Amino acid sequence: MHIFLTGATGFIGQALVRALRSRGWTVDALVRDTSSPPARWLVAQGCRLVPGDVTRPDGLAAAMAGADVVIHNAGVYEFGPTAAEQARMQAVNVQGTDNLLGAAHAAGVSRTVYVSTVWALGGSGPGPGPADETRRHDGLYQSAYERSKAEAHQVALRWRARGLPLVIAMPNAVVGANDHSLFGYFLRLYLMGALPPMAWARDMVFAPVHVDALADGLCRAASDGLMGENYLFCGPAQTVGAMFGHWSRHPGGARHRLWLPRWLMRLQFLFTESLLRALGLPAFMSRDAVDITRVDLNYTAAKARQALGWQHPDAATMWDRIVAEERRLIQARRGWRDRLRHAAVMG
């Protein structure tokens, strides 16, 4: 199978490239900088580099001509963004999705997969059980990232309505070793013995998905997903408190936490955002990090399991694997900042 892939050099993209290539599929990867270390990593994986940018529509349709499947995974993920980062998020997540899916429609691609997010449906809301693909966003956004991805999701639905053969994949919080999300930074702080003994949102429910399991799910969506369908990819539901409980089974920082109210954490993080940026780190301790826990992300992947045969490990197995891999990465790095910061290419 011949795949045209965007977002191939990111956290999800690298796991997806490994999964695609393990199946023997040909991968054409759209990249902005063909000389960057992540781009060179793609070449080492056997991918063909295609110069381009989803924010610049010229040439996209021609670049994907001949592909059996287009997988649009490019996106900007950032909590606590600056004004410039918010503008970049809108340009890539919203306009970039419009450009890329429009190009796929113009090229007559027979199968397209768009990697959206559970945030496009918003919080799971009250109810006796987890929500599914039928939920619709209530229009109340907890972050600029959520807004951009919800708008991009609507762009994708409009291209589907215009005749684009499209599967939409919606992962829950994506986790794994070398994770660039909030969870990755807090886990590395814990393993480095530097995580403060305080937290918030103990009872917030989410269903994190391991990046490798997600990559397998995206491959299944590309080969077996029904055009016109949406699929959620979620791991076992757990609370934030349960997640810290899984971490605390391993040596690390303080295990007993003082669970503080959100307003107090938000006030503290008002001052950490600029400090982290000054240190060359993303603002993972931000007001956004607090605000996104105001809603649950309790969603089910029952449809993907039934229709695609997708599976996911239990929570303890998932976190044990992530902790072991993350610890090895930290031990191989030098300097506090490099240990904390995720690497552009994991290897």
C-alpha positions in Angstrom: 0.0 0.0 0.0 1.3 3.5 -0.9 0.7 6.1 1.9 1.0 9.8 1.7 1.6 11.0 5.2 1.7 14.5 6.9 3.0 15.0 10.4 5.5 12.2 10.1 8.2 13.7 12.2 6.1 14.4 15.4 5.4 12.2 18.4 2.5 10.3 16.9 4.0 10.5 13.4 7.2 8.6 14.3 5.3 5.8 15.9 3.0 5.7 12.8 5.9 5.6 10.4 7.3 2.6 12.3 3.9 0.9 12.2 3.4 1.6 8.5 6.9 0.4 7.5 6.5 -2.7 9.6 3.6 -3.7 7.3 5.8 -3.2 4.3 3.8 -0.2 3.1 5.5 2.6 1.0 5.5 6.0 2.8 5.8 9.4 1.2 6.3 11.9 4.0 5.5 15.6 3.6 8.2 17.6 5.4 9.1 21.3 5.6 12.8 20.8 6.1 14.4 17.8 4.3 17.7 18.3 6.0 16.5 18.2 9.6 17.4 15.3 11.9 13.8 14.0 12.0 13.7 14.1 8.2 17.0 12.1 8.1 15.4 9.7 10.5 12.5 9.2 8.0 14.9 8.4 5.2 16.6 5.8 7.5 13.1 4.2 8.0 12.8 3.9 4.2 10.4 6.8 3.6 10.6 9.1 0.6 10.7 12.8 1.5 8.2 15.2 -0.2 9.1 18.8 0.4 6.0 20.9 1.4 3.9 22.5 4.0 0.2 22.0 4.8 -0.2 25.8 5.2 0.9 26.2 1.5 -1.7 24.5 -0.7 0.2 24.8 -4.0 1.6 21.5 -5.1 -0.1 19.3 -2.4 -2.5 17.6 -4.9 0.3 16.8 -7.3 2.5 15.5 -4.4 -0.1 12.9 -3.3 -1.0 11.7 -6.8 -0.7 7.9 -7.0 -1.1 7.4 -3.2 -3.6 4.7 -2.2 -4.2 6.4 1.2 -3.6 9.9 2.4 -3.1 10.1 6.2 -3.3 13.7 7.5 -1.6 13.7 10.9 0.0 17.2 10.9 -0.9 19.5 13.8 0.4 21.8 16.4 -0.1 20.7 20.0 0.5 23.3 22.6 -1.0 24.2 26.0 -0.2 27.6 27.5 0.6 29.0 24.0 1.9 32.5 23.2 -0.1 34.7 20.8 2.3 33.6 18.0 1.9 29.9 18.9 -1.9 30.3 18.8 -1.7 31.8 15.4 0.5 29.0 14.2 -2.0 26.5 15.7 -4.8 28.0 13.7 -2.7 28.1 10.5 -1.7 24.5 10.8 -4.6 22.8 12.6 -7.4 24.6 10.8 -6.2 26.1 7.5 -3.7 23.3 7.0 -6.5 20.7 7.4 -8.6 22.6 4.8 -5.6 22.7 2.4 -4.6 19.1 2.8 -8.1 17.6 2.5 -9.0 19.9 -0.3 -5.9 18.7 -2.1 -6.9 15.0 -1.5 -10.3 15.8 -3.0 -8.8 17.5 -6.0 -6.3 14.6 -6.5 -9.2 12.0 -6.4 -7.6 10.0 -3.6 -9.8 7.0 -2.8 -9.0 6.7 0.9 -8.2 9.5 3.4 -7.7 9.3 7.1 -7.7 12.5 9.2 -6.2 12.3 12.7 -8.5 14.5 14.8 -8.8 14.3 18.6 -11.3 13.5 21.3 -11.1 17.2 22.1 -13.1 17.8 18.9 -16.1 16.3 20.7 -15.4 18.2 23.9 -15.8 16.9 27.4 -17.6 13.6 27.7 -20.2 15.2 29.9 -22.3 13.7 32.7 -23.7 10.2 32.3 -23.6 6.7 33.6 -20.9 5.5 31.2 -18.4 6.6 28.7 -19.4 8.7 25.6 -18.9 7.5 22.1 -18.5 8.9 18.5 -22.1 10.3 18.5 -21.3 13.0 21.0 -21.1 16.6 19.7 -19.1 19.5 21.0 -21.0 21.9 23.3 -19.0 24.9 22.1 -17.4 25.6 25.4 -13.6 25.5 24.9 -11.0 24.9 27.6 -8.0 25.9 25.6 -6.9 27.4 22.3 -5.8 23.9 21.2 -9.2 22.5 21.8 -10.8 25.3 19.8 -8.4 24.8 16.8 -9.0 21.1 16.7 -12.8 21.4 17.0 -12.7 23.9 14.1 -10.5 21.6 12.1 -12.8 18.7 12.8 -15.7 20.7 11.3 -13.5 21.4 8.2 -13.0 17.7 7.8 -16.7 17.0 8.0 -17.4 19.6 5.3 -14.9 18.0 2.9 -16.6 14.6 3.6 -19.9 16.2 2.8 -18.4 17.4 -0.5 -17.6 13.8 -1.4 -14.1 13.2 0.0 -13.8 9.5 1.1 -12.7 10.1 4.6 -12.2 8.3 7.9 -11.8 10.4 11.0 -9.7 9.0 13.9 -10.1 10.6 17.3 -7.5 9.6 19.9 -7.8 10.4 23.6 -4.8 11.8 25.4 -1.8 10.2 23.6 1.0 9.0 25.9 4.3 7.2 25.5 8.0 7.4 26.1 9.5 10.7 24.9 6.0 12.2 25.1 5.8 15.9 24.3 2.5 16.4 26.2 1.9 17.5 29.7 1.9 13.9 30.9 5.4 13.3 29.5 6.9 16.3 31.2 5.2 15.6 34.6 6.3 11.9 34.3 9.9 12.9 33.6 9.8 15.3 36.5 8.6 12.4 38.7 11.3 10.0 37.5 14.0 12.7 38.1 12.8 13.2 41.7 11.7 16.7 41.0 7.9 16.6 40.8 6.4 18.8 43.5 4.2 16.9 46.1 1.1 18.6 44.9 -1.4 18.1 42.1 -5.0 18.9 41.1 -8.0 17.4 39.4 -7.7 14.1 41.3 -11.1 12.8 40.0 -10.8 14.0 36.4 -11.5 11.0 34.2 -9.7 10.4 30.9 -8.7 7.4 28.8 -5.1 7.8 27.6 -4.0 5.8 24.6 -0.5 4.5 24.1 1.1 6.0 21.0 2.1 2.6 19.6 -1.5 1.3 20.0 -2.8 4.4 18.3 -0.4 3.9 15.4 -1.7 0.4 15.0 -5.2 1.8 15.1 -4.5 4.4 12.4 -3.0 1.6 10.2 -6.2 -0.4 10.7 -8.3 2.7 9.9 -6.3 3.2 6.7 -6.7 -0.3 5.5 -10.0 -1.4 6.9 -11.9 1.7 8.1 -15.2 2.4 6.4 -15.1 5.7 4.5 -17.5 8.1 6.1 -17.0 6.6 9.6 -15.4 8.1 12.8 -13.4 6.0 15.2 -12.4 6.8 18.8 -9.1 5.4 20.0 -9.0 5.3 23.8 -7.3 3.2 26.5 -8.8 2.1 29.8 -10.6 5.0 31.6 -8.7 6.2 34.7 -8.6 9.2 36.9 -5.7 11.5 37.3 -5.3 10.2 40.8 -5.1 6.6 39.4 -2.4 7.7 36.9 -0.2 9.1 39.7 -0.9 5.8 41.5 0.6 3.8 38.6 3.6 6.1 38.6 4.2 5.8 42.3 4.7 2.0 42.0 8.1 3.0 40.5 11.0 4.9 42.2 10.8 8.6 41.7 9.7 11.8 43.3 7.3 12.5 46.1 4.4 10.0 46.2 2.1 11.6 48.7 0.3 14.5 47.0 -1.6 17.5 48.4 -4.6 17.8 46.1 -5.1 21.6 45.6 -8.1 23.4 44.1 -7.8 24.4 40.5 -8.0 28.1 41.2 -4.9 27.9 43.4 -2.9 25.9 40.8 -4.0 28.3 38.1 -2.7 31.2 40.1 0.7 29.6 40.6 1.0 28.6 37.0 0.4 32.2 35.9 4.0 32.8 36.9 5.5 29.5 35.7 4.5 30.0 32.0 7.1 32.7 31.2 9.7 31.1 33.4 9.5 27.8 31.5 9.7 29.6 28.2 12.8 31.5 29.4 14.4 28.1 30.2 13.7 26.9 26.6 10.9 24.6 27.7 7.2 24.5 26.7 4.8 26.0 29.2 3.6 22.6 30.5 2.8 24.2 33.9 0.2 26.6 32.6 -3.3 27.9 33.2 -4.3 25.7 30.2 -3.0 22.7 32.0 -5.5 23.4 34.8 -8.4 24.5 32.6 -8.4 21.3 30.5 -9.1 19.2 33.6 -12.4 21.0 34.2 -14.1 18.3 32.0 -13.8 14.6 31.8 -12.6 12.8 28.6 -14.3 9.5 29.5 -14.7 8.0 26.0 -14.9 4.5 24.7 -13.1 2.8 21.8 -15.7 0.0 21.6 -16.4 0.8 17.9 -12.8 0.6 16.9 -12.4 -2.7 18.8 -15.4 -4.2 17.2 -15.1 -2.9 13.7 -11.3 -2.8 13.3 -10.2 -5.6 15.7 -8.1 -3.0 17.6 -6.7 -3.7 21.0 -5.1 -1.8 23.8 -3.1 -2.9 26.9 -4.5 -2.5 30.4 -3.5 0.7 32.3 -0.9 -0.9 34.5 0.9 -2.6 31.6 0.8 0.6 29.6 2.3 2.8 32.4 4.9 0.1 33.4 6.2 0.1 29.8 6.2 3.9 29.5 8.0 4.3 32.8 10.7 1.8 31.9 11.3 3.3 28.5 11.3 6.9 29.8 13.7 6.0 32.5 16.2 4.6 30.0 15.9 7.7 27.9 16.5 10.0 30.9 19.6 8.0 32.0 21.1 8.3 28.5 20.9 12.1 28.5 23.1 14.7 30.2 21.9 17.9 31.9 18.7 18.7 33.7 17.0 20.4 30.8 17.8 17.7 28.3 16.6 15.0 30.6 13.3 16.9 31.0 12.8 18.0 27.4 11.5 15.5 24.8 13.9 14.7 22.0 13.1 15.5 18.3 13.8 11.9 17.4 13.6 9.0 19.9 15.6 6.6 17.7 
